[in-house]
Amino acid sequence: MTDDPSRLVLVASNRGPVSFSFAPDGSLAARRGGGGLVSGLMPGLAAVAADGGVLWLCAALSDADRVAARLGERAHGAPGEAPVRMLDIPQDTFAAAYNGIANSVLWFVHHLLFDTPVKPRFDAAFRRDWAAYVAYNQAFADALAEESVTGTRVLVQDYHLALAPRMLRDLRPGTRIAHFEHTPWAPPDYYRLLPDDIAAAVLDGMLGADHLGFHSQRWAAAFLDCCEAVLGARGVRISRSGTGGEVSYRGRVTGVAAHPLGVDAGALRARGQEADVRTAAAVLSGPVGERQVIVRIDRTELSKNILRGLAAYRELLATRPQWRGQVVHLALAYPSRSGLAEYRAYTERVHDLAREINAEFGTDDWDPLILDLKDDYPRSLAACGLADVMIVNPIRDGMNLVAQEGPILSERGCALVLSREAGAASLIGDSALLVNPYDVSATAEALHAGLCMAAGERQRRSAAVTAAASAQAPQRWLADQLAALS
């Protein structure tokens, strides 16, 4: 760790780049973690980490993680990568903060997911969960304060840690803090579903940072709108620019900007050529044969809109019978948040609809839909390589890297059917076939257009997506945020 505070960078996130497990002899074994946040941050941090100037703080998520945290282990995912400090937050506090607030309230607000005749309901149980969320954020702020000195740069990640910037500011006024929101941001009328004091507390917590980043100008503008609507009577002043703006509040000025996250196309393609991906491709190619392939890769997350995507494929087969026997849909959707009843029920509905599609249209020599709910990264990369059409149709999404990765990896070039509500739509634009994610018939029509698209046009569009993604590769994404703290 460097002694020069101008070079020190602390990263804070719920999930870190390393996870621990118990080896057969009972010892701790560390392995590289996954997830879009880790994938986005690690390439950009590599140069900083190589200089010894990075420490990543995250929550201990498993029993092995908690043992490592108590032992003070600081693991490295690979040589030259950032060391990791895990925080052993009490399990009941973590569960209430993570499931009760972050994933059941804040995630639902920003993705506009509430079934409002029934939820949300902000009662005494909610207030207990909120107290846990405050404690969870305070644990991170305390740990960051321990590791920082005047001038330390701190990158706080995502909605799990919305309160931590203000808490850290109170503890270490001289730190330079950026907070990045990887989700969309709700418009004021929806954001104000939150209790008034909670809505203000989340904004106040984030405004403890020097700089706030969002994946899209649209989300940055919605945040500024919420500051005006919720904090307007409390002395907030806002100035706007083309990509964000500034918020003056409680004697500080916080910059707000859009930082779209792209993909390192060269590194991704190199990973796609490795042996485990080639083996997975060979396995997938068997049931596909010479047919065209529609691919989706998602978590079984409510906002990912898997059910409407499958319904669109069903409508395609029903209304365009020429595609029966000529196309296979690979739907790779790995489990997500199985601790929440809504997610378990949603996953079961995905299973049921997949079975219905295969029962309705399948033949002895053709399974129209192959659904796989395992988290298998090499298999996902292999599926991208086979794609003729990629469907990414979230209800709302902060960015969505799969929308970029599919066209980059597709061997023949693929048509991308993309929800206009994904942050990636502002980066990719007309290179995709943009759809209203609620319109099943329009999505089915876009799938048809993608399957009919000439090979040269697919290649042209894939090249345009690759260029747009590469221009906002993770190294630049991170560098722009660090520059904002200089």
C-alpha positions as CSV (number, residue, x, y, z in Angstrom):
1,M,0.0,0.0,0.0
2,T,1.4,3.4,-1.0
3,D,2.1,6.1,1.6
4,D,1.2,8.8,-0.9
5,P,-2.4,9.7,-0.4
6,S,-2.6,11.3,-3.9
7,R,-2.1,7.8,-5.3
8,L,-4.2,5.8,-2.9
9,V,-7.6,4.6,-4.2
10,L,-10.2,2.8,-2.1
11,V,-13.0,0.9,-3.7
12,A,-16.2,0.0,-1.7
13,S,-18.9,-2.4,-2.9
14,N,-21.2,-5.0,-1.5
15,R,-19.7,-7.8,-3.6
16,G,-16.0,-7.8,-4.1
17,P,-13.6,-9.3,-6.7
18,V,-12.6,-12.2,-4.6
19,S,-14.6,-14.9,-2.7
20,F,-13.3,-17.5,-0.3
21,S,-14.2,-21.2,0.1
22,F,-12.9,-23.9,2.3
23,A,-10.4,-26.3,0.8
24,P,-10.7,-30.1,1.7
25,D,-8.1,-29.6,4.5
26,G,-10.1,-26.7,6.0
27,S,-7.8,-24.0,4.8
28,L,-9.1,-20.9,3.0
29,A,-8.9,-20.7,-0.8
30,A,-9.6,-17.5,-2.7
31,R,-11.0,-17.3,-6.2
32,R,-11.9,-14.5,-8.6
33,G,-15.4,-13.2,-8.1
34,G,-17.9,-12.3,-10.9
35,G,-20.6,-9.9,-11.7
36,G,-20.9,-6.9,-14.0
37,L,-19.5,-4.4,-11.4
38,V,-16.3,-6.4,-10.9
39,S,-15.9,-7.0,-14.6
40,G,-16.2,-3.2,-15.2
41,L,-13.9,-2.1,-12.5
42,M,-11.1,-4.6,-12.6
43,P,-9.5,-3.8,-16.0
44,G,-9.4,-0.1,-15.2
45,L,-8.0,-0.7,-11.7
46,A,-5.2,-2.9,-12.9
47,A,-2.7,-0.1,-13.7
48,V,-3.5,1.6,-10.4
49,A,-3.2,-1.7,-8.4
50,A,0.1,-2.5,-10.1
51,D,1.4,0.7,-8.5
52,G,0.3,-0.6,-5.1
53,G,-2.3,2.1,-4.7
54,V,-5.6,0.3,-4.4
55,L,-7.6,-1.5,-1.6
56,W,-11.0,-2.9,-2.3
57,L,-13.5,-3.2,0.6
58,C,-16.5,-5.5,0.4
59,A,-18.9,-7.4,2.6
60,A,-18.2,-11.0,3.6
61,L,-20.9,-13.0,1.9
62,S,-20.2,-16.6,2.9
63,D,-19.0,-18.5,6.0
64,A,-15.6,-18.7,4.4
65,D,-15.6,-15.0,3.7
66,R,-16.4,-14.2,7.3
67,V,-13.6,-16.4,8.6
68,A,-11.2,-14.6,6.3
69,A,-12.5,-11.3,7.5
70,R,-12.0,-12.2,11.1
71,L,-8.5,-13.4,10.3
72,G,-7.7,-10.1,8.6
73,E,-6.9,-11.9,5.3
74,R,-6.3,-9.5,2.4
75,A,-6.7,-11.6,-0.7
76,H,-5.6,-11.0,-4.3
77,G,-7.6,-12.3,-7.2
78,A,-4.5,-12.5,-9.4
79,P,-1.0,-11.1,-9.3
80,G,-1.1,-7.3,-9.6
81,E,-4.8,-7.0,-8.8
82,A,-6.1,-5.0,-5.9
83,P,-5.9,-6.5,-2.4
84,V,-9.3,-7.1,-0.8
85,R,-10.5,-6.4,2.8
86,M,-13.8,-8.1,3.7
87,L,-16.1,-6.7,6.4
88,D,-17.7,-9.1,8.8
89,I,-21.1,-7.4,9.1
90,P,-23.5,-9.3,11.4
91,Q,-25.6,-11.6,9.4
92,D,-28.9,-10.3,10.5
93,T,-27.8,-6.7,9.8
94,F,-26.6,-7.7,6.4
95,A,-29.7,-9.6,5.5
96,A,-32.0,-6.8,6.5
97,A,-29.9,-4.2,4.7
98,Y,-29.3,-6.2,1.5
99,N,-32.7,-8.0,1.1
100,G,-35.0,-5.7,3.1
101,I,-33.8,-2.3,1.7
102,A,-31.3,-2.5,-1.1
103,N,-33.0,-5.2,-3.2
104,S,-36.6,-5.0,-2.1
105,V,-36.9,-1.2,-1.9
106,L,-34.2,0.8,-3.7
107,W,-33.8,-1.6,-6.6
108,F,-37.6,-1.7,-7.0
109,V,-37.8,2.1,-7.0
110,H,-35.2,2.7,-9.6
111,H,-36.4,0.0,-11.9
112,L,-40.1,1.0,-11.4
113,L,-41.0,-2.6,-10.4
114,F,-43.5,-2.1,-7.5
115,D,-47.0,-3.6,-7.8
116,T,-48.3,-0.5,-6.3
117,P,-51.8,-1.7,-5.3
118,V,-49.9,-4.1,-3.0
119,K,-46.4,-2.8,-2.4
120,P,-44.5,-0.9,-1.1
121,R,-45.8,-0.7,2.5
122,F,-43.6,1.3,4.8
123,D,-44.3,0.1,8.3
124,A,-42.5,-0.8,11.5
125,A,-40.8,-3.8,9.9
126,F,-39.5,-1.5,7.1
127,R,-38.1,0.9,9.7
128,R,-36.2,-2.0,11.4
129,D,-34.7,-2.9,8.0
130,W,-33.8,0.7,7.4
131,A,-31.9,0.9,10.7
132,A,-29.9,-2.1,9.5
133,Y,-29.2,-0.4,6.2
134,V,-27.9,2.6,8.1
135,A,-25.7,0.3,10.2
136,Y,-24.5,-1.5,7.1
137,N,-23.5,1.8,5.5
138,Q,-21.9,3.0,8.7
139,A,-19.7,-0.2,8.8
140,F,-18.3,0.6,5.4
141,A,-17.8,4.3,6.2
142,D,-15.9,3.4,9.4
143,A,-13.7,0.9,7.5
144,L,-13.0,3.4,4.8
145,A,-12.1,6.0,7.4
146,E,-9.6,3.6,8.9
147,E,-7.9,3.1,5.6
148,S,-7.9,6.7,4.4
149,V,-6.1,9.9,5.1
150,T,-6.4,13.4,3.7
151,G,-6.4,13.2,-0.1
152,T,-7.3,9.5,-0.4
153,R,-9.6,8.9,-3.4
154,V,-12.6,6.7,-2.6
155,L,-14.9,5.1,-5.2
156,V,-18.2,4.0,-3.6
157,Q,-20.2,1.7,-5.7
158,D,-23.9,1.4,-6.2
159,Y,-27.2,1.6,-4.4
160,H,-26.2,-0.7,-1.5
161,L,-24.0,2.1,-0.2
162,A,-26.0,5.3,-0.9
163,L,-25.5,6.6,2.7
164,A,-21.7,5.9,2.9
165,P,-20.4,9.0,1.1
166,R,-22.0,11.4,3.7
167,M,-20.9,9.2,6.6
168,L,-17.3,9.0,5.3
169,R,-17.3,12.8,4.7
170,D,-18.3,13.4,8.3
171,L,-15.5,11.1,9.5
172,R,-12.8,12.1,7.1
173,P,-13.6,15.6,5.6
174,G,-10.4,15.6,3.5
175,T,-11.1,12.5,1.4
176,R,-12.1,12.8,-2.2
177,I,-15.2,10.7,-2.8
178,A,-16.9,9.5,-5.9
179,H,-20.1,7.5,-5.9
180,F,-21.2,5.5,-9.0
181,E,-24.8,4.3,-9.4
182,H,-25.0,1.2,-11.6
183,T,-28.8,1.2,-11.7
184,P,-31.1,3.6,-13.5
185,W,-32.5,6.5,-11.4
186,A,-36.2,6.9,-10.9
187,P,-38.1,10.0,-12.0
188,P,-39.3,12.2,-9.1
189,D,-42.9,11.1,-9.1
190,Y,-41.9,7.5,-8.6
191,Y,-38.9,8.2,-6.4
192,R,-41.3,9.9,-4.0
193,L,-43.0,6.6,-3.3
194,L,-40.3,6.4,-0.6
195,P,-41.1,8.0,2.8
196,D,-40.2,11.7,2.8
197,D,-37.3,11.3,5.3
198,I,-35.9,8.2,3.5
199,A,-36.0,9.9,0.1
200,A,-34.1,12.9,1.5
201,A,-31.6,10.7,3.4
202,V,-30.6,8.7,0.3
203,L,-30.0,11.9,-1.7
204,D,-28.2,13.5,1.2
205,G,-26.0,10.5,1.6
206,M,-25.0,10.5,-2.0
207,L,-24.4,14.2,-2.0
208,G,-21.7,13.7,0.6
209,A,-19.5,12.7,-2.5
210,D,-17.5,15.1,-4.6
211,H,-18.6,13.4,-7.8
212,L,-21.6,11.3,-8.7
213,G,-21.6,9.1,-11.8
214,F,-24.4,7.4,-13.8
215,H,-24.3,5.2,-16.9
216,S,-26.6,7.4,-18.9
217,Q,-27.4,11.1,-19.2
218,R,-31.0,10.2,-18.7
219,W,-30.3,8.7,-15.2
220,A,-28.1,11.7,-14.2
221,A,-30.9,14.1,-15.2
222,A,-33.5,12.1,-13.2
223,F,-31.2,12.3,-10.1
224,L,-31.0,16.1,-10.5
225,D,-34.8,16.2,-10.9
226,C,-35.1,14.3,-7.6
227,C,-32.8,16.7,-5.8
228,E,-35.0,19.6,-7.0
229,A,-38.2,17.9,-6.0
230,V,-37.2,16.4,-2.7
231,L,-34.5,18.8,-1.4
232,G,-35.6,21.9,-3.2
233,A,-36.9,23.5,0.0
234,R,-33.8,22.7,1.9
235,G,-31.3,25.0,0.2
236,V,-30.3,22.9,-2.8
237,R,-29.0,24.7,-5.9
238,I,-28.6,22.9,-9.2
239,S,-26.9,23.9,-12.4
240,R,-27.2,21.6,-15.5
241,S,-24.9,20.8,-18.4
242,G,-25.2,18.6,-21.4
243,T,-24.0,15.4,-19.6
244,G,-25.0,16.2,-16.0
245,G,-24.6,19.2,-13.7
246,E,-23.7,20.3,-10.2
247,V,-25.6,20.2,-6.9
248,S,-24.8,22.8,-4.2
249,Y,-26.0,21.4,-0.9
250,R,-25.0,21.8,2.7
251,G,-22.0,23.9,1.8
252,R,-20.6,21.5,-0.8
253,V,-20.7,21.2,-4.5
254,T,-21.2,17.7,-6.0
255,G,-20.5,17.1,-9.7
256,V,-23.0,14.9,-11.5
257,A,-22.1,13.3,-14.8
258,A,-22.8,10.4,-17.2
259,H,-20.0,7.9,-17.6
260,P,-21.2,5.1,-19.9
261,L,-19.4,1.8,-19.4
262,G,-18.2,0.0,-22.5
263,V,-16.2,-3.2,-23.0
264,D,-12.6,-4.0,-23.8
265,A,-13.3,-5.8,-27.1
266,G,-9.8,-7.2,-27.5
267,A,-9.7,-8.7,-24.1
268,L,-13.2,-10.1,-24.4
269,R,-12.5,-11.7,-27.8
270,A,-9.2,-13.2,-26.4
271,R,-11.3,-14.8,-23.5
272,G,-13.7,-16.1,-26.1
273,Q,-11.0,-18.1,-27.8
274,E,-9.9,-20.0,-24.6
275,A,-10.3,-23.7,-24.4
276,D,-13.3,-23.8,-22.0
277,V,-15.3,-21.5,-24.2
278,R,-14.5,-23.5,-27.3
279,T,-15.6,-26.7,-25.5
280,A,-18.8,-25.1,-24.5
281,A,-19.4,-23.9,-28.0
282,A,-19.0,-27.4,-29.4
283,V,-21.6,-28.7,-26.9
284,L,-24.1,-26.0,-27.7
285,S,-23.6,-26.5,-31.5
286,G,-25.0,-30.0,-31.3
287,P,-28.7,-29.3,-30.7
288,V,-28.5,-26.1,-32.8
289,G,-27.1,-27.7,-36.0
290,E,-27.4,-25.4,-39.0
291,R,-30.3,-23.4,-37.6
292,Q,-30.2,-19.7,-36.8
293,V,-29.7,-18.9,-33.1
294,I,-31.4,-16.3,-30.9
295,V,-29.5,-15.8,-27.7
296,R,-30.3,-14.1,-24.4
297,I,-28.0,-14.1,-21.3
298,D,-29.4,-12.7,-18.1
299,R,-29.9,-13.2,-14.4
300,T,-33.4,-14.3,-13.5
301,E,-34.0,-10.8,-12.3
302,L,-37.4,-9.2,-12.4
303,S,-36.2,-6.2,-14.3
304,K,-34.6,-8.3,-17.1
305,N,-38.1,-9.0,-18.6
306,I,-37.4,-12.6,-19.4
307,L,-41.0,-13.6,-19.5
308,R,-42.0,-11.0,-22.1
309,G,-38.9,-12.0,-24.1
310,L,-40.0,-15.6,-24.2
311,A,-43.6,-14.6,-25.0
312,A,-42.2,-12.6,-28.0
313,Y,-40.4,-15.7,-29.2
314,R,-43.6,-17.7,-28.8
315,E,-45.5,-15.2,-30.8
316,L,-42.8,-15.3,-33.5
317,L,-43.3,-19.0,-33.9
318,A,-47.1,-18.7,-33.8
319,T,-47.3,-15.9,-36.4
320,R,-44.3,-16.7,-38.5
321,P,-44.5,-20.5,-39.0
322,Q,-41.7,-20.4,-41.5
323,W,-39.3,-20.2,-38.6
324,R,-40.5,-23.4,-37.0
325,G,-37.6,-25.9,-37.2
326,Q,-35.3,-23.2,-38.5
327,V,-34.3,-21.3,-35.3
328,V,-33.3,-22.2,-31.8
329,H,-33.5,-19.8,-28.8
330,L,-30.7,-20.3,-26.3
331,A,-31.9,-18.6,-23.1
332,L,-29.2,-18.7,-20.4
333,A,-30.6,-17.2,-17.3
334,Y,-28.6,-17.8,-14.1
335,P,-30.2,-17.6,-10.6
336,S,-30.5,-14.3,-8.8
337,R,-31.6,-13.3,-5.3
338,S,-33.2,-16.6,-4.4
339,G,-33.6,-15.3,-0.9
340,L,-36.6,-13.2,-2.1
341,A,-39.9,-14.9,-2.7
342,E,-40.7,-12.7,-5.7
343,Y,-37.5,-14.0,-7.4
344,R,-38.2,-17.6,-6.7
345,A,-41.7,-17.3,-8.1
346,Y,-40.4,-15.4,-11.2
347,T,-37.9,-18.1,-11.9
348,E,-40.6,-20.8,-11.7
349,R,-42.7,-18.8,-14.1
350,V,-39.8,-18.7,-16.5
351,H,-39.4,-22.5,-16.2
352,D,-43.2,-23.0,-16.9
353,L,-43.3,-20.8,-19.9
354,A,-40.2,-22.5,-21.4
355,R,-41.9,-25.9,-21.0
356,E,-45.1,-24.6,-22.7
357,I,-43.2,-23.3,-25.7
358,N,-41.4,-26.6,-26.2
359,A,-44.6,-28.5,-25.7
360,E,-46.5,-26.3,-28.2
361,F,-43.9,-26.2,-31.0
362,G,-41.3,-28.8,-30.4
363,T,-40.9,-31.9,-32.6
364,D,-38.9,-35.1,-32.4
365,D,-35.9,-33.5,-34.0
366,W,-36.2,-29.8,-32.8
367,D,-36.3,-28.2,-29.4
368,P,-37.3,-24.6,-30.1
369,L,-36.0,-23.3,-26.8
370,I,-33.0,-24.4,-24.7
371,L,-33.3,-22.9,-21.2
372,D,-30.3,-23.2,-18.9
373,L,-30.4,-21.6,-15.4
374,K,-26.8,-22.4,-14.4
375,D,-24.2,-19.6,-13.9
376,D,-21.6,-20.7,-16.5
377,Y,-19.5,-17.9,-17.8
378,P,-17.7,-19.9,-20.5
379,R,-21.0,-21.2,-21.8
380,S,-22.4,-17.7,-21.9
381,L,-19.5,-16.5,-24.0
382,A,-19.9,-19.5,-26.3
383,A,-23.5,-18.7,-26.8
384,C,-22.7,-15.1,-27.8
385,G,-20.3,-16.5,-30.4
386,L,-23.1,-18.5,-32.0
387,A,-25.7,-15.7,-32.0
388,D,-27.4,-14.6,-35.1
389,V,-29.8,-12.5,-33.1
390,M,-29.3,-11.2,-29.5
391,I,-32.2,-10.1,-27.4
392,V,-31.7,-7.8,-24.5
393,N,-35.1,-6.4,-23.4
394,P,-35.0,-5.2,-19.8
395,I,-37.8,-3.2,-18.3
396,R,-35.1,-0.8,-17.2
397,D,-31.3,-1.3,-16.9
398,G,-28.6,1.0,-15.7
399,M,-26.4,0.0,-18.6
400,N,-26.3,-3.7,-19.7
401,L,-22.9,-5.1,-20.8
402,V,-24.4,-8.2,-22.5
403,A,-25.9,-5.9,-25.2
404,Q,-22.3,-5.0,-26.1
405,E,-20.7,-8.3,-25.5
406,G,-23.0,-10.3,-27.8
407,P,-22.3,-8.3,-31.0
408,I,-18.6,-8.2,-30.2
409,L,-18.3,-12.0,-29.8
410,S,-20.7,-13.1,-32.5
411,E,-18.6,-14.9,-35.1
412,R,-20.9,-14.0,-38.0
413,G,-22.1,-10.7,-36.6
414,C,-25.5,-10.5,-35.0
415,A,-28.6,-8.4,-35.0
416,L,-29.3,-6.9,-31.5
417,V,-32.9,-6.5,-30.3
418,L,-32.5,-4.0,-27.5
419,S,-34.9,-2.4,-25.0
420,R,-35.0,1.4,-25.4
421,E,-35.1,1.4,-21.5
422,A,-31.6,0.1,-21.2
423,G,-28.8,2.5,-20.6
424,A,-26.9,0.8,-23.4
425,A,-29.5,2.2,-25.8
426,S,-28.0,5.7,-25.5
427,L,-24.5,4.3,-26.3
428,I,-25.5,1.9,-29.1
429,G,-28.4,3.8,-30.6
430,D,-29.5,2.8,-34.1
431,S,-27.0,0.0,-34.4
432,A,-29.6,-2.0,-32.5
433,L,-33.3,-2.8,-33.2
434,L,-34.8,-0.8,-30.4
435,V,-38.1,-1.9,-28.8
436,N,-40.6,-1.0,-26.2
437,P,-39.9,-3.7,-23.6
438,Y,-43.6,-4.0,-22.7
439,D,-44.7,-4.5,-26.4
440,V,-44.5,-8.3,-27.0
441,S,-45.7,-8.1,-30.6
442,A,-43.2,-5.4,-31.5
443,T,-40.4,-7.5,-29.9
444,A,-41.6,-10.5,-31.9
445,E,-41.5,-8.4,-35.1
446,A,-37.9,-7.2,-34.2
447,L,-36.8,-10.8,-33.8
448,H,-38.2,-11.6,-37.2
449,A,-36.4,-8.6,-38.7
450,G,-33.2,-9.7,-37.1
451,L,-33.5,-13.2,-38.4
452,C,-34.2,-11.9,-41.9
453,M,-31.3,-9.3,-41.8
454,A,-28.6,-9.8,-44.4
455,A,-25.3,-11.1,-43.2
456,G,-23.5,-7.9,-44.3
457,E,-25.9,-5.7,-42.4
458,R,-25.5,-7.8,-39.2
459,Q,-21.7,-7.4,-39.5
460,R,-22.0,-3.7,-40.1
461,R,-24.2,-3.2,-37.0
462,S,-22.0,-5.5,-34.9
463,A,-18.9,-3.4,-35.9
464,A,-20.7,-0.2,-34.9
465,V,-21.6,-1.7,-31.5
466,T,-17.9,-2.8,-31.1
467,A,-16.6,0.7,-31.9
468,A,-19.1,2.4,-29.5
469,A,-18.3,-0.1,-26.7
470,S,-14.5,0.2,-27.2
471,A,-14.6,4.0,-27.1
472,Q,-16.0,3.7,-23.5
473,A,-13.8,0.8,-22.4
474,P,-13.5,0.2,-18.6
475,Q,-10.1,1.9,-18.4
476,R,-11.5,5.1,-19.8
477,W,-14.7,4.8,-17.7
478,L,-12.6,4.6,-14.5
479,A,-10.0,7.2,-15.6
480,D,-12.8,9.8,-16.2
481,Q,-14.1,9.3,-12.7
482,L,-10.7,9.5,-11.1
483,A,-10.0,12.6,-13.1
484,A,-13.1,14.2,-11.7
485,L,-11.6,13.8,-8.2
486,S,-8.3,15.4,-9.2
